[in-house]
Every structure is written in structure tokens, then in C-alpha cells.
Amino acid sequence: MTAIVRERPLKVIAEGDLTRTGITSGKPVTGLQWTSMAELSNYVMGHGGTLISANAAFDILAAGSSELYRYYVWPRYSTVLRLWMITLRAANTNARGTFEVDGNDIGEWTLSAGQTSERFMFWETVAQSSSAGEVTAEVFSNAASSGTVSIDEIACYEAPRKFLAKDANDVGADQDSCIAGSGIYDSSGYNSTGGVVDAAPSGVTIPRRNSHFHWFDPDGVSATTTAFTAVFALEPEVLGRHLYNGEGLGALGRTLTWTVYADGEPENDGQIKVTTTASAETSTITLNTDVAAWMTPATFKVDTEDISATSGLRGGVYSTLKFEIKKGESPWILYGISIGEA
Amino acid sequence: MTKSSVLGYAVRMGSNALSADYPCDANHALYNANNLQHFHDMSTQSRINWVASSTSSAPGGEISAKQHLVAFYFPVSISVKGGGFPEDLVVRVGAATAGGTLSLEAYITPADVPINTIDLDKYIAKLTGTATSNTGEWAIESRIGDQYDETTPPLIEQATMDTATFTDPANTTKQRSKMAMLRLSIYAFNAIGSDLGYIMGVSVREFHNQ
């Protein structure tokens, strides 16, 4: 038996069976309420997430050519299906091509007549793994296409699960074993009321935010001066998870991992620095390669959200990231930035 | 929260023979319910987070009359609020202009509404803002969610799509999972004259706040 991940697990809660005030201290808790908690636990563990947040370099793709994008990702083990989404734009309506992930052709695209902008979705079945590393996405334009295509968006999402295995990897809680008359504890797995409280702590790790910022530009941005200069005109936002009420964290409460894809010279000591604008936390990565490659990941801390604020913003201010680059003995090129909660 | 302490308490309160009608102390049920609710809140995700390195890698150009500049598509979690509402969305749109005032309109719609014929009755939210900076500024900063009402679910249902059938390893029968797909379509115009204008950044983040 497996645990079901409902699409709307809290319909029961919406009816008042389980809310923060629906269970009152000092009163007995029924099996129905434990069942609702099991459903909520399964929803939390199985409703998927963002692997690569939508980004774009707005590259112009000529007929018969391709553009390759590289991202460093931190996948969650429970994922078995990824949704890749690309958005394309073309003046003509005879554009078509293919899409590859890690060198594997996973679908074709053809722009429809009359569409200014059109999305294409590709499903990739993946083996369960939590290993961090690079994934590549390549958009090919068929040689028979006419005109050019703008690549407006690339994103990847980890699809919700329909079922979760009741093991330590998927952490599916068995709703059926929580009904009246069932035991409260079963050592065989995530069964019964004991299974629900056993599964709940995994809510700290499994639904983490794996993509705070992913950016890749095949043309790159050159570091040509010895003084730090900003990479972007605007600063992207970032917001860490505030895990639970008693955590007591706020400013600089969550540690993120980041890495960059860059190309330089062997003796280069060029640098890229990220600074959080809310708390002035900095982290610097120094180039250590003479071939295009991902640099050794580093960490930095960001502010966590304020759950009591309607926007989640701590102090009502967006926590943003400022990226700056400078050359070392010679110029270098920044191609990609990936930030996740490892 | 430590797993052992909570679980240990549940075990101490009874045994396998006890009925789940009276499983254990309500305080611990409430404790777990609170944590699970909070873990759900905290599992909300950034869906779009993009900034341009320069105007040459940004959508835009000479702008006078209202024109569509760019669209991002993104999935949203089907909310615990029930009725098919997505989570609340925190949206930012950044823009730059070479002069004057660039006006922006951003529409959140189901993904399958034709982009060239946005019907004023079929958007979930309309956000507006202006940009006057030639280097870039966040022209739209808005949280949407309050706009959802009882007339909205049918649109979200339209946007709900099935994956191709696949075998979930936890259940070998063919099953499907669903994701509701939305689109952020950005239009720009200059009320007076014509000038260069660019979209320099877009972010959409889910946020669930009880």
C-alpha cells in the first residue's frame, strides 16, 4: 500500500475539522483528525517544487542552430517526473525544432500560427536522486525553419507525486491506518498516528526551496575591470524559509549554496561577489579554472520570511542580491549563476 | 521539534491496542498540525526569478502604442484554501526607459488563454506600474490573492492540466499528477510619444500565509 498525495488535501480542514484552532488542547483527538494530518503531511512531502526558476537570456536562435543552457541543481529525492518549460517567440509561423536535456531528445516544438509567444512543455522521467550537479538544456531550431526565434523562458519544475512510498525516502504517511479502531503506533513504517508524528519532521528538509535563483546566458558577461562592477541592472529577490515558529531566526537565518559557471585563465584570480542588500552578508567565489566550468560552491546567509506579514517580507523590504564581478590578471566571462538551499 | 520526543510521547500514552479515537494528548496533535501547516507555508516556491544583464538581453525596443513584450508561464500549487485557488503570488516587474514614462500592464491569466486576445473578463489579476529610470527600476510590486473570488475557480480549472500518464514508482498503476499553469503577460506603452523601453526583471513567488 502506498500513501496518496491529494491535490487538495485540506478540504477537510476547510470544513473545520483540522485547523490550528480546530484541535483544542485538553480534548481528545479523533482518528479523522489524524487522517487529515496524514493527508497534509503527504501534500507537504509530495507536492513538488521548483528545480530551476524561470529565467531567460532572450537569445535569438537562427534556423539550423541551437543554444545550450547549463544549470547547477539541487534535486529532491522524491521527484520522479520533471516538467521542463520553454517559451518561444517568433515573427514567422514556420519555426520548429527540438529540445534536449542532458543530451537526450525529450520533445519537439512547433510555433502555432498567430501566436506572439508560446510555451512548450516537456516531461522528463528521472531516476530518484538527491545528488547536486549540472543539468543542461538545449534548444534546437530545425534547419527547415524560416526566420529566427527568441528563447524567452527556460524553467524546470519537479512535478507533484500522486503516491508516496511509505519509506524513509518518500515519507508517505498512511491515512487509512489512522481511522478509528486502529492502533496508534506501528513500528513497520509511517503508519497510524505514530507514523504521522514520525513523518512530520521531514517537512523541514523535503519541501525546501531548491531554486532561489538560476540564470544562464550563453553569451556571458565579461569581467574587464579590476574594480567590482554590477552584473545586473536590477537585483533579484531571495527569501529563505523560516522553518517553524520556535526557530527564532530572522535576519540571515537561512544558509544558501551558490556556484557560478565561468571561463578564465589559469593564473586568473578574478572574483564574483554576492551581497544581500538587507543584511550586507557577502560571499565571494574566486576563479580557479582555465576552462569553462562550475566553480567550487560556496555558502551565504539570507534573511528568512516573516510569516506574520502579508507579503512574507521581513520589515516590508525585499531581500535582494547584488552580484558584482572583477577581473584578476586577465578578463574572464561569467555564464551562469545557480543558488539553492542545499 | 525533535522526532523522538514527540513520537516517544505518543507511544507512552498507549499501545497498539488503543483506539485511534483516543490516540494521545491533544497538545501533541495540535503541535504536529501546527508544524505541518507551517511546513506547508514554508514550502512555497519561487517560480520566476530573472533579471537582465543589459538591455541587449532584455525584451523591448521602441515603444509607443500598447504592445506585448514578453510572457512567462509558470505552475502554481493547488492551494490548501480549497476550491482550486492557487497560492497567493508576490509579483515584481522591472523596467527601464530611455525617456519619459513607460507604462506597464501585467496580466495573470490561465496559460491557455490566447495571448493576443486577452479578454478583460478572463484574467485573474491585472497589475499596473510605471518606469522612468533609464537604468531600471521595479515598476510593479504586488501581492495578489485577495483578488481571487468565487468566480475564479473555473479559470483555474481550465488551467489545470494533466501530465502524460506515467508510472509512479510508489504505485505501479498508471497515474497522473496535475499542475495548474498560469501565465504572466507583460504589455507596455508610452502615453506620449515614442521611446525605448525594456523589461529588465520579473519575479513571481508563491506565498501562503495563514
HADDOCK unambig.tbl for C-alpha pairs under 7 A between the chains (distance, minus, plus):
assign (segid A and resid 2 and name CA) (segid B and resid 170 and name CA) 6.13 0.50 0.50
assign (segid A and resid 2 and name CA) (segid B and resid 171 and name CA) 6.67 0.50 0.50
assign (segid A and resid 7 and name CA) (segid B and resid 78 and name CA) 6.58 0.50 0.50
assign (segid A and resid 8 and name CA) (segid B and resid 78 and name CA) 6.62 0.50 0.50
assign (segid A and resid 8 and name CA) (segid B and resid 79 and name CA) 6.64 0.50 0.50
assign (segid A and resid 8 and name CA) (segid B and resid 80 and name CA) 5.86 0.50 0.50
assign (segid A and resid 8 and name CA) (segid B and resid 82 and name CA) 6.27 0.50 0.50
assign (segid A and resid 9 and name CA) (segid B and resid 80 and name CA) 6.56 0.50 0.50
assign (segid A and resid 10 and name CA) (segid B and resid 80 and name CA) 5.29 0.50 0.50
assign (segid A and resid 10 and name CA) (segid B and resid 82 and name CA) 6.92 0.50 0.50
assign (segid A and resid 11 and name CA) (segid B and resid 82 and name CA) 5.79 0.50 0.50
assign (segid A and resid 14 and name CA) (segid B and resid 81 and name CA) 6.94 0.50 0.50
assign (segid A and resid 14 and name CA) (segid B and resid 82 and name CA) 6.88 0.50 0.50
assign (segid A and resid 20 and name CA) (segid B and resid 30 and name CA) 6.83 0.50 0.50
assign (segid A and resid 20 and name CA) (segid B and resid 33 and name CA) 6.83 0.50 0.50
assign (segid A and resid 20 and name CA) (segid B and resid 34 and name CA) 6.07 0.50 0.50
assign (segid A and resid 23 and name CA) (segid B and resid 26 and name CA) 6.89 0.50 0.50
assign (segid A and resid 23 and name CA) (segid B and resid 30 and name CA) 5.81 0.50 0.50
assign (segid A and resid 24 and name CA) (segid B and resid 26 and name CA) 6.68 0.50 0.50
assign (segid A and resid 25 and name CA) (segid B and resid 26 and name CA) 5.18 0.50 0.50
assign (segid A and resid 25 and name CA) (segid B and resid 27 and name CA) 5.06 0.50 0.50
assign (segid A and resid 26 and name CA) (segid B and resid 26 and name CA) 5.91 0.50 0.50
assign (segid A and resid 27 and name CA) (segid B and resid 26 and name CA) 5.90 0.50 0.50
assign (segid A and resid 28 and name CA) (segid B and resid 22 and name CA) 5.79 0.50 0.50
assign (segid A and resid 28 and name CA) (segid B and resid 25 and name CA) 6.87 0.50 0.50
assign (segid A and resid 28 and name CA) (segid B and resid 26 and name CA) 5.77 0.50 0.50
assign (segid A and resid 29 and name CA) (segid B and resid 21 and name CA) 6.67 0.50 0.50
assign (segid A and resid 29 and name CA) (segid B and resid 22 and name CA) 6.07 0.50 0.50
assign (segid A and resid 29 and name CA) (segid B and resid 23 and name CA) 6.79 0.50 0.50
assign (segid A and resid 29 and name CA) (segid B and resid 26 and name CA) 5.68 0.50 0.50
assign (segid A and resid 30 and name CA) (segid B and resid 20 and name CA) 6.41 0.50 0.50
assign (segid A and resid 30 and name CA) (segid B and resid 21 and name CA) 4.46 0.50 0.50
assign (segid A and resid 30 and name CA) (segid B and resid 22 and name CA) 6.17 0.50 0.50
assign (segid A and resid 31 and name CA) (segid B and resid 20 and name CA) 5.01 0.50 0.50
assign (segid A and resid 31 and name CA) (segid B and resid 21 and name CA) 5.14 0.50 0.50
assign (segid A and resid 37 and name CA) (segid B and resid 33 and name CA) 6.29 0.50 0.50
assign (segid A and resid 40 and name CA) (segid B and resid 36 and name CA) 6.81 0.50 0.50
assign (segid A and resid 41 and name CA) (segid B and resid 36 and name CA) 6.26 0.50 0.50
assign (segid A and resid 44 and name CA) (segid B and resid 39 and name CA) 6.88 0.50 0.50
assign (segid A and resid 44 and name CA) (segid B and resid 40 and name CA) 5.40 0.50 0.50
assign (segid A and resid 49 and name CA) (segid B and resid 45 and name CA) 6.43 0.50 0.50
assign (segid A and resid 50 and name CA) (segid B and resid 45 and name CA) 6.34 0.50 0.50
assign (segid A and resid 50 and name CA) (segid B and resid 46 and name CA) 6.88 0.50 0.50
assign (segid A and resid 50 and name CA) (segid B and resid 47 and name CA) 6.45 0.50 0.50
assign (segid A and resid 53 and name CA) (segid B and resid 46 and name CA) 6.40 0.50 0.50
assign (segid A and resid 53 and name CA) (segid B and resid 47 and name CA) 5.07 0.50 0.50
assign (segid A and resid 53 and name CA) (segid B and resid 48 and name CA) 5.00 0.50 0.50
assign (segid A and resid 53 and name CA) (segid B and resid 49 and name CA) 5.96 0.50 0.50
assign (segid A and resid 54 and name CA) (segid B and resid 47 and name CA) 6.19 0.50 0.50
assign (segid A and resid 54 and name CA) (segid B and resid 48 and name CA) 4.37 0.50 0.50
assign (segid A and resid 54 and name CA) (segid B and resid 49 and name CA) 6.07 0.50 0.50
assign (segid A and resid 54 and name CA) (segid B and resid 50 and name CA) 6.79 0.50 0.50
assign (segid A and resid 55 and name CA) (segid B and resid 48 and name CA) 6.59 0.50 0.50
assign (segid A and resid 55 and name CA) (segid B and resid 49 and name CA) 6.29 0.50 0.50
assign (segid A and resid 55 and name CA) (segid B and resid 50 and name CA) 4.81 0.50 0.50
assign (segid A and resid 56 and name CA) (segid B and resid 50 and name CA) 6.87 0.50 0.50
assign (segid A and resid 57 and name CA) (segid B and resid 57 and name CA) 5.60 0.50 0.50
assign (segid A and resid 58 and name CA) (segid B and resid 57 and name CA) 5.60 0.50 0.50
assign (segid A and resid 58 and name CA) (segid B and resid 58 and name CA) 6.34 0.50 0.50
assign (segid A and resid 116 and name CA) (segid B and resid 116 and name CA) 6.85 0.50 0.50
assign (segid A and resid 117 and name CA) (segid B and resid 71 and name CA) 6.76 0.50 0.50
assign (segid A and resid 119 and name CA) (segid B and resid 73 and name CA) 6.95 0.50 0.50
assign (segid A and resid 153 and name CA) (segid B and resid 72 and name CA) 6.49 0.50 0.50
assign (segid A and resid 160 and name CA) (segid B and resid 177 and name CA) 5.97 0.50 0.50
assign (segid A and resid 160 and name CA) (segid B and resid 178 and name CA) 6.99 0.50 0.50
assign (segid A and resid 161 and name CA) (segid B and resid 177 and name CA) 6.17 0.50 0.50
assign (segid A and resid 162 and name CA) (segid B and resid 175 and name CA) 6.86 0.50 0.50
assign (segid A and resid 162 and name CA) (segid B and resid 176 and name CA) 6.64 0.50 0.50
assign (segid A and resid 162 and name CA) (segid B and resid 177 and name CA) 5.50 0.50 0.50
assign (segid A and resid 163 and name CA) (segid B and resid 168 and name CA) 6.93 0.50 0.50
assign (segid A and resid 163 and name CA) (segid B and resid 170 and name CA) 5.68 0.50 0.50
assign (segid A and resid 163 and name CA) (segid B and resid 171 and name CA) 6.46 0.50 0.50
assign (segid A and resid 164 and name CA) (segid B and resid 170 and name CA) 5.48 0.50 0.50
assign (segid A and resid 165 and name CA) (segid B and resid 170 and name CA) 4.89 0.50 0.50
assign (segid A and resid 178 and name CA) (segid B and resid 20 and name CA) 6.38 0.50 0.50
assign (segid A and resid 179 and name CA) (segid B and resid 20 and name CA) 6.29 0.50 0.50
assign (segid A and resid 180 and name CA) (segid B and resid 19 and name CA) 6.11 0.50 0.50
assign (segid A and resid 180 and name CA) (segid B and resid 20 and name CA) 4.79 0.50 0.50
assign (segid A and resid 180 and name CA) (segid B and resid 21 and name CA) 5.02 0.50 0.50
assign (segid A and resid 181 and name CA) (segid B and resid 19 and name CA) 4.42 0.50 0.50
assign (segid A and resid 181 and name CA) (segid B and resid 20 and name CA) 5.46 0.50 0.50
assign (segid A and resid 181 and name CA) (segid B and resid 21 and name CA) 6.69 0.50 0.50
assign (segid A and resid 182 and name CA) (segid B and resid 19 and name CA) 5.52 0.50 0.50
assign (segid A and resid 182 and name CA) (segid B and resid 20 and name CA) 5.37 0.50 0.50
assign (segid A and resid 183 and name CA) (segid B and resid 16 and name CA) 4.26 0.50 0.50
assign (segid A and resid 183 and name CA) (segid B and resid 17 and name CA) 5.59 0.50 0.50
assign (segid A and resid 183 and name CA) (segid B and resid 18 and name CA) 5.52 0.50 0.50
assign (segid A and resid 183 and name CA) (segid B and resid 19 and name CA) 5.70 0.50 0.50
assign (segid A and resid 183 and name CA) (segid B and resid 20 and name CA) 6.02 0.50 0.50
assign (segid A and resid 184 and name CA) (segid B and resid 15 and name CA) 6.60 0.50 0.50
assign (segid A and resid 184 and name CA) (segid B and resid 16 and name CA) 5.59 0.50 0.50
assign (segid A and resid 184 and name CA) (segid B and resid 18 and name CA) 6.51 0.50 0.50
assign (segid A and resid 184 and name CA) (segid B and resid 19 and name CA) 6.97 0.50 0.50
assign (segid A and resid 184 and name CA) (segid B and resid 20 and name CA) 5.83 0.50 0.50
assign (segid A and resid 184 and name CA) (segid B and resid 23 and name CA) 5.79 0.50 0.50
assign (segid A and resid 185 and name CA) (segid B and resid 11 and name CA) 6.65 0.50 0.50
assign (segid A and resid 185 and name CA) (segid B and resid 15 and name CA) 6.80 0.50 0.50
assign (segid A and resid 185 and name CA) (segid B and resid 16 and name CA) 5.65 0.50 0.50
assign (segid A and resid 194 and name CA) (segid B and resid 7 and name CA) 6.13 0.50 0.50
assign (segid A and resid 194 and name CA) (segid B and resid 10 and name CA) 6.47 0.50 0.50
assign (segid A and resid 197 and name CA) (segid B and resid 6 and name CA) 6.72 0.50 0.50
assign (segid A and resid 197 and name CA) (segid B and resid 7 and name CA) 6.07 0.50 0.50
assign (segid A and resid 197 and name CA) (segid B and resid 32 and name CA) 6.51 0.50 0.50
assign (segid A and resid 198 and name CA) (segid B and resid 3 and name CA) 6.09 0.50 0.50
assign (segid A and resid 198 and name CA) (segid B and resid 7 and name CA) 6.34 0.50 0.50
assign (segid A and resid 200 and name CA) (segid B and resid 32 and name CA) 6.83 0.50 0.50
assign (segid A and resid 200 and name CA) (segid B and resid 36 and name CA) 6.33 0.50 0.50
assign (segid A and resid 201 and name CA) (segid B and resid 3 and name CA) 6.20 0.50 0.50
assign (segid A and resid 203 and name CA) (segid B and resid 36 and name CA) 6.95 0.50 0.50
assign (segid A and resid 203 and name CA) (segid B and resid 39 and name CA) 5.43 0.50 0.50
assign (segid A and resid 204 and name CA) (segid B and resid 39 and name CA) 6.70 0.50 0.50
assign (segid A and resid 207 and name CA) (segid B and resid 43 and name CA) 5.10 0.50 0.50
assign (segid A and resid 208 and name CA) (segid B and resid 43 and name CA) 6.00 0.50 0.50
assign (segid A and resid 209 and name CA) (segid B and resid 43 and name CA) 6.74 0.50 0.50
assign (segid A and resid 209 and name CA) (segid B and resid 45 and name CA) 6.10 0.50 0.50
assign (segid A and resid 211 and name CA) (segid B and resid 46 and name CA) 6.99 0.50 0.50
assign (segid A and resid 212 and name CA) (segid B and resid 46 and name CA) 6.37 0.50 0.50
assign (segid A and resid 213 and name CA) (segid B and resid 49 and name CA) 5.96 0.50 0.50
assign (segid A and resid 231 and name CA) (segid B and resid 53 and name CA) 5.88 0.50 0.50
assign (segid A and resid 232 and name CA) (segid B and resid 51 and name CA) 6.63 0.50 0.50
assign (segid A and resid 232 and name CA) (segid B and resid 52 and name CA) 6.03 0.50 0.50
assign (segid A and resid 232 and name CA) (segid B and resid 53 and name CA) 4.39 0.50 0.50
assign (segid A and resid 232 and name CA) (segid B and resid 54 and name CA) 6.96 0.50 0.50
assign (segid A and resid 233 and name CA) (segid B and resid 52 and name CA) 6.94 0.50 0.50
assign (segid A and resid 233 and name CA) (segid B and resid 53 and name CA) 6.32 0.50 0.50
assign (segid A and resid 233 and name CA) (segid B and resid 54 and name CA) 6.93 0.50 0.50
assign (segid A and resid 233 and name CA) (segid B and resid 135 and name CA) 6.35 0.50 0.50
assign (segid A and resid 233 and name CA) (segid B and resid 136 and name CA) 6.12 0.50 0.50
assign (segid A and resid 234 and name CA) (segid B and resid 51 and name CA) 6.32 0.50 0.50
assign (segid A and resid 234 and name CA) (segid B and resid 136 and name CA) 6.38 0.50 0.50
assign (segid A and resid 234 and name CA) (segid B and resid 137 and name CA) 6.76 0.50 0.50
assign (segid A and resid 234 and name CA) (segid B and resid 201 and name CA) 6.86 0.50 0.50
assign (segid A and resid 236 and name CA) (segid B and resid 49 and name CA) 6.50 0.50 0.50
assign (segid A and resid 236 and name CA) (segid B and resid 50 and name CA) 6.79 0.50 0.50
assign (segid A and resid 236 and name CA) (segid B and resid 51 and name CA) 6.36 0.50 0.50
assign (segid A and resid 241 and name CA) (segid B and resid 42 and name CA) 5.67 0.50 0.50
assign (segid A and resid 242 and name CA) (segid B and resid 42 and name CA) 6.78 0.50 0.50
assign (segid A and resid 243 and name CA) (segid B and resid 39 and name CA) 6.71 0.50 0.50
assign (segid A and resid 243 and name CA) (segid B and resid 42 and name CA) 6.47 0.50 0.50
assign (segid A and resid 244 and name CA) (segid B and resid 35 and name CA) 6.68 0.50 0.50
assign (segid A and resid 244 and name CA) (segid B and resid 38 and name CA) 6.28 0.50 0.50
assign (segid A and resid 307 and name CA) (segid B and resid 209 and name CA) 6.25 0.50 0.50
assign (segid A and resid 310 and name CA) (segid B and resid 209 and name CA) 6.66 0.50 0.50
assign (segid A and resid 311 and name CA) (segid B and resid 90 and name CA) 6.87 0.50 0.50
assign (segid A and resid 311 and name CA) (segid B and resid 143 and name CA) 6.42 0.50 0.50
